[in-house]
Amino acid sequence: MLVLASASPRRRELLRLIEPEFEALAVDLDERAITAPTPAALVEKLAAAKAAAAAALRPGAVVLGCDTVVDLDGRVLGKPADRREAEEMLRALSGRSHLVHTGVCVIRDGVPHTLVETTRVFFSPISEEEIAAYTATDEPYDKAGGYAVQGGAARFVCRIEGCYFNVMGLPVSALYRLLRSLER
């Protein structure tokens, strides 16, 4: 049985594309206590920590941990704490490109297997009115970078280089290949 160390409805939805049967298990982890020299290294460490926490609760299971951040010029944009922070993030992303990194860790038989998938996302310029309208919704507040590519922020995204699903929080193809390699 596969255990997903996440409460994210988006990750559950995406994981069902490759594995219909799994258990979703939210883990208690102080993510602020984990640091790394780069945003990509940070998501790899966070994914491994989440997987390890779930593996401790479900010994013998195959466990999947994930974490996603938006990387703007080496600066991590996580989930905005409030409307002001969400507005600042969208202003910073407006008319620019940024990277979205998702770290994935699969623990099988006590051995961690990790990967980091990176996607470049390009935003069109966003007006103050558009920022105000978007941040008035509930959508930005539980998403890295303060936006949901699969939601209302789709109107701001003019181009993507890499995995679309990675921007949603789970690099489906890369994870599928990793899980297949572990079956051998």
C-alpha positions as YAML, in Angstrom:
chain: A
units: angstrom
residues:
- id: 1
  name: MET
  ca: [0.00, 0.00, 0.00]
- id: 2
  name: LEU
  ca: [1.22, 3.48, -0.92]
- id: 3
  name: VAL
  ca: [0.97, 6.24, 1.69]
- id: 4
  name: LEU
  ca: [0.91, 9.88, 0.58]
- id: 5
  name: ALA
  ca: [2.32, 12.11, 3.32]
- id: 6
  name: SER
  ca: [0.08, 15.04, 2.46]
- id: 7
  name: ALA
  ca: [-3.32, 16.52, 3.13]
- id: 8
  name: SER
  ca: [-3.31, 18.37, -0.22]
- id: 9
  name: PRO
  ca: [-6.43, 17.70, -2.29]
- id: 10
  name: ARG
  ca: [-4.48, 18.57, -5.46]
- id: 11
  name: ARG
  ca: [-1.78, 15.99, -4.73]
- id: 12
  name: ARG
  ca: [-4.43, 13.35, -4.00]
- id: 13
  name: GLU
  ca: [-6.16, 14.13, -7.29]
- id: 14
  name: LEU
  ca: [-2.91, 13.96, -9.26]
- id: 15
  name: LEU
  ca: [-1.65, 10.81, -7.54]
- id: 16
  name: ARG
  ca: [-4.88, 9.06, -8.56]
- id: 17
  name: LEU
  ca: [-3.76, 9.49, -12.19]
- id: 18
  name: ILE
  ca: [-1.02, 6.91, -11.59]
- id: 19
  name: GLU
  ca: [-2.08, 5.06, -8.42]
- id: 20
  name: PRO
  ca: [-5.80, 4.81, -7.63]
- id: 21
  name: GLU
  ca: [-5.33, 3.06, -4.25]
- id: 22
  name: PHE
  ca: [-3.39, 4.88, -1.53]
- id: 23
  name: GLU
  ca: [-3.75, 6.32, 1.93]
- id: 24
  name: ALA
  ca: [-3.41, 10.07, 2.47]
- id: 25
  name: LEU
  ca: [-1.78, 10.84, 5.81]
- id: 26
  name: ALA
  ca: [-1.10, 14.38, 7.02]
- id: 27
  name: VAL
  ca: [2.11, 14.59, 9.03]
- id: 28
  name: ASP
  ca: [3.04, 17.12, 11.69]
- id: 29
  name: LEU
  ca: [6.28, 18.77, 10.65]
- id: 30
  name: ASP
  ca: [7.81, 22.15, 11.50]
- id: 31
  name: GLU
  ca: [8.83, 23.09, 7.96]
- id: 32
  name: ARG
  ca: [10.43, 26.36, 9.13]
- id: 33
  name: ALA
  ca: [13.07, 24.35, 11.02]
- id: 34
  name: ILE
  ca: [14.36, 22.85, 7.75]
- id: 35
  name: THR
  ca: [16.83, 24.89, 5.74]
- id: 36
  name: ALA
  ca: [18.93, 24.36, 2.63]
- id: 37
  name: PRO
  ca: [21.27, 26.43, 0.45]
- id: 38
  name: THR
  ca: [18.90, 26.56, -2.56]
- id: 39
  name: PRO
  ca: [15.14, 26.35, -3.14]
- id: 40
  name: ALA
  ca: [15.57, 23.05, -5.03]
- id: 41
  name: ALA
  ca: [17.60, 21.55, -2.20]
- id: 42
  name: LEU
  ca: [14.99, 22.80, 0.27]
- id: 43
  name: VAL
  ca: [12.09, 20.97, -1.39]
- id: 44
  name: GLU
  ca: [14.15, 17.80, -1.56]
- id: 45
  name: LYS
  ca: [14.85, 17.99, 2.20]
- id: 46
  name: LEU
  ca: [11.23, 18.84, 3.02]
- id: 47
  name: ALA
  ca: [9.91, 15.96, 0.90]
- id: 48
  name: ALA
  ca: [12.33, 13.56, 2.61]
- id: 49
  name: ALA
  ca: [11.33, 14.83, 6.07]
- id: 50
  name: LYS
  ca: [7.62, 14.41, 5.30]
- id: 51
  name: ALA
  ca: [8.18, 10.91, 3.92]
- id: 52
  name: ALA
  ca: [10.27, 9.94, 6.94]
- id: 53
  name: ALA
  ca: [7.59, 11.22, 9.33]
- id: 54
  name: ALA
  ca: [4.90, 9.19, 7.55]
- id: 55
  name: ALA
  ca: [7.15, 6.11, 7.33]
- id: 56
  name: ALA
  ca: [7.55, 6.21, 11.11]
- id: 57
  name: LEU
  ca: [3.73, 6.05, 11.40]
- id: 58
  name: ARG
  ca: [3.29, 3.37, 8.72]
- id: 59
  name: PRO
  ca: [6.24, 0.95, 9.00]
- id: 60
  name: GLY
  ca: [6.59, -1.31, 6.00]
- id: 61
  name: ALA
  ca: [4.52, 0.87, 3.69]
- id: 62
  name: VAL
  ca: [5.82, 2.58, 0.57]
- id: 63
  name: VAL
  ca: [5.65, 6.27, 1.51]
- id: 64
  name: LEU
  ca: [5.56, 9.35, -0.71]
- id: 65
  name: GLY
  ca: [6.49, 12.82, 0.57]
- id: 66
  name: CYS
  ca: [6.36, 15.99, -1.56]
- id: 67
  name: ASP
  ca: [6.92, 19.69, -1.24]
- id: 68
  name: THR
  ca: [6.62, 22.55, -3.73]
- id: 69
  name: VAL
  ca: [8.05, 26.08, -3.72]
- id: 70
  name: VAL
  ca: [8.13, 28.97, -6.12]
- id: 71
  name: ASP
  ca: [11.67, 30.23, -6.74]
- id: 72
  name: LEU
  ca: [11.96, 33.86, -7.82]
- id: 73
  name: ASP
  ca: [15.63, 34.66, -8.42]
- id: 74
  name: GLY
  ca: [16.71, 32.24, -5.69]
- id: 75
  name: ARG
  ca: [14.14, 33.52, -3.16]
- id: 76
  name: VAL
  ca: [11.55, 31.04, -1.91]
- id: 77
  name: LEU
  ca: [7.94, 32.10, -2.19]
- id: 78
  name: GLY
  ca: [5.93, 29.75, -0.02]
- id: 79
  name: LYS
  ca: [2.29, 30.02, 0.94]
- id: 80
  name: PRO
  ca: [1.30, 33.64, 1.68]
- id: 81
  name: ALA
  ca: [0.37, 34.33, 5.29]
- id: 82
  name: ASP
  ca: [-2.19, 36.99, 4.41]
- id: 83
  name: ARG
  ca: [-3.64, 39.12, 1.63]
- id: 84
  name: ARG
  ca: [-0.83, 41.69, 1.77]
- id: 85
  name: GLU
  ca: [1.79, 38.98, 1.29]
- id: 86
  name: ALA
  ca: [-0.21, 37.37, -1.56]
- id: 87
  name: GLU
  ca: [-0.43, 40.77, -3.30]
- id: 88
  name: GLU
  ca: [3.34, 41.29, -2.89]
- id: 89
  name: MET
  ca: [4.05, 37.87, -4.39]
- id: 90
  name: LEU
  ca: [1.83, 38.49, -7.41]
- id: 91
  name: ARG
  ca: [3.40, 41.91, -7.98]
- id: 92
  name: ALA
  ca: [6.85, 40.30, -7.87]
- id: 93
  name: LEU
  ca: [5.80, 37.57, -10.34]
- id: 94
  name: SER
  ca: [4.00, 39.96, -12.72]
- id: 95
  name: GLY
  ca: [5.56, 40.12, -16.18]
- id: 96
  name: ARG
  ca: [8.38, 37.76, -15.25]
- id: 97
  name: SER
  ca: [9.35, 34.12, -15.23]
- id: 98
  name: HIS
  ca: [10.02, 32.03, -12.15]
- id: 99
  name: LEU
  ca: [10.80, 28.44, -11.29]
- id: 100
  name: VAL
  ca: [8.56, 25.95, -9.52]
- id: 101
  name: HIS
  ca: [10.44, 23.15, -7.76]
- id: 102
  name: THR
  ca: [8.75, 20.05, -6.38]
- id: 103
  name: GLY
  ca: [10.74, 17.66, -4.26]
- id: 104
  name: VAL
  ca: [9.61, 14.04, -4.20]
- id: 105
  name: CYS
  ca: [10.78, 11.34, -1.82]
- id: 106
  name: VAL
  ca: [9.62, 7.73, -1.97]
- id: 107
  name: ILE
  ca: [10.68, 5.51, 0.91]
- id: 108
  name: ARG
  ca: [10.54, 1.81, 0.11]
- id: 109
  name: ASP
  ca: [11.99, -0.86, 2.39]
- id: 110
  name: GLY
  ca: [13.48, 1.93, 4.51]
- id: 111
  name: VAL
  ca: [15.46, 3.40, 1.59]
- id: 112
  name: PRO
  ca: [14.68, 6.95, 0.42]
- id: 113
  name: HIS
  ca: [14.61, 7.70, -3.31]
- id: 114
  name: THR
  ca: [14.41, 11.40, -4.16]
- id: 115
  name: LEU
  ca: [14.02, 13.65, -7.15]
- id: 116
  name: VAL
  ca: [13.40, 17.33, -7.79]
- id: 117
  name: GLU
  ca: [11.35, 18.43, -10.80]
- id: 118
  name: THR
  ca: [11.66, 22.04, -11.99]
- id: 119
  name: THR
  ca: [9.28, 23.94, -14.27]
- id: 120
  name: ARG
  ca: [9.69, 27.50, -15.55]
- id: 121
  name: VAL
  ca: [6.49, 29.55, -15.50]
- id: 122
  name: PHE
  ca: [6.05, 32.86, -17.34]
- id: 123
  name: PHE
  ca: [3.51, 35.42, -16.13]
- id: 124
  name: SER
  ca: [2.01, 38.20, -18.22]
- id: 125
  name: PRO
  ca: [1.92, 41.63, -16.57]
- id: 126
  name: ILE
  ca: [-0.80, 41.71, -13.90]
- id: 127
  name: SER
  ca: [-2.65, 44.94, -13.12]
- id: 128
  name: GLU
  ca: [-3.35, 46.13, -9.57]
- id: 129
  name: GLU
  ca: [-7.06, 45.54, -10.22]
- id: 130
  name: GLU
  ca: [-6.38, 41.93, -11.25]
- id: 131
  name: ILE
  ca: [-4.20, 41.39, -8.18]
- id: 132
  name: ALA
  ca: [-6.91, 42.82, -5.91]
- id: 133
  name: ALA
  ca: [-9.62, 40.67, -7.53]
- id: 134
  name: TYR
  ca: [-7.54, 37.48, -7.32]
- id: 135
  name: THR
  ca: [-6.44, 37.99, -3.72]
- id: 136
  name: ALA
  ca: [-10.07, 38.65, -2.75]
- id: 137
  name: THR
  ca: [-10.71, 34.94, -3.47]
- id: 138
  name: ASP
  ca: [-9.67, 32.05, -1.21]
- id: 139
  name: GLU
  ca: [-7.42, 30.58, -3.90]
- id: 140
  name: PRO
  ca: [-3.97, 32.15, -3.24]
- id: 141
  name: TYR
  ca: [-3.63, 31.31, 0.44]
- id: 142
  name: ASP
  ca: [-2.73, 27.63, 0.49]
- id: 143
  name: LYS
  ca: [-0.51, 27.66, -2.60]
- id: 144
  name: ALA
  ca: [3.20, 28.24, -3.04]
- id: 145
  name: GLY
  ca: [3.76, 31.63, -4.65]
- id: 146
  name: GLY
  ca: [0.19, 32.64, -3.90]
- id: 147
  name: TYR
  ca: [-1.38, 31.28, -7.07]
- id: 148
  name: ALA
  ca: [-3.09, 28.21, -8.51]
- id: 149
  name: VAL
  ca: [-2.16, 27.52, -12.12]
- id: 150
  name: GLN
  ca: [-5.22, 25.25, -12.42]
- id: 151
  name: GLY
  ca: [-7.52, 27.97, -11.10]
- id: 152
  name: GLY
  ca: [-8.06, 31.67, -11.55]
- id: 153
  name: ALA
  ca: [-4.35, 32.41, -11.98]
- id: 154
  name: ALA
  ca: [-4.41, 30.51, -15.28]
- id: 155
  name: ARG
  ca: [-5.21, 33.86, -16.90]
- id: 156
  name: PHE
  ca: [-1.82, 35.22, -15.75]
- id: 157
  name: VAL
  ca: [0.28, 32.31, -17.06]
- id: 158
  name: CYS
  ca: [1.37, 32.95, -20.66]
- id: 159
  name: ARG
  ca: [3.86, 30.07, -21.01]
- id: 160
  name: ILE
  ca: [5.21, 27.03, -19.19]
- id: 161
  name: GLU
  ca: [8.46, 25.18, -19.85]
- id: 162
  name: GLY
  ca: [8.33, 21.76, -18.23]
- id: 163
  name: CYS
  ca: [5.73, 19.73, -16.39]
- id: 164
  name: TYR
  ca: [2.38, 21.46, -15.88]
- id: 165
  name: PHE
  ca: [1.41, 19.04, -13.11]
- id: 166
  name: ASN
  ca: [4.61, 19.96, -11.27]
- id: 167
  name: VAL
  ca: [3.27, 23.52, -10.94]
- id: 168
  name: MET
  ca: [0.15, 22.02, -9.33]
- id: 169
  name: GLY
  ca: [2.36, 20.20, -6.81]
- id: 170
  name: LEU
  ca: [3.07, 16.70, -8.15]
- id: 171
  name: PRO
  ca: [5.25, 15.91, -11.18]
- id: 172
  name: VAL
  ca: [3.09, 13.03, -12.40]
- id: 173
  name: SER
  ca: [5.35, 11.66, -15.13]
- id: 174
  name: ALA
  ca: [8.58, 11.86, -13.10]
- id: 175
  name: LEU
  ca: [6.88, 10.22, -10.10]
- id: 176
  name: TYR
  ca: [5.41, 7.49, -12.31]
- id: 177
  name: ARG
  ca: [8.87, 6.68, -13.70]
- id: 178
  name: LEU
  ca: [10.35, 6.65, -10.19]
- id: 179
  name: LEU
  ca: [7.67, 4.29, -8.85]
- id: 180
  name: ARG
  ca: [8.07, 2.00, -11.87]
- id: 181
  name: SER
  ca: [11.84, 1.85, -11.34]
- id: 182
  name: LEU
  ca: [11.28, 0.76, -7.74]
- id: 183
  name: GLU
  ca: [9.06, -2.16, -8.82]
- id: 184
  name: ARG
  ca: [11.97, -3.89, -10.55]
...
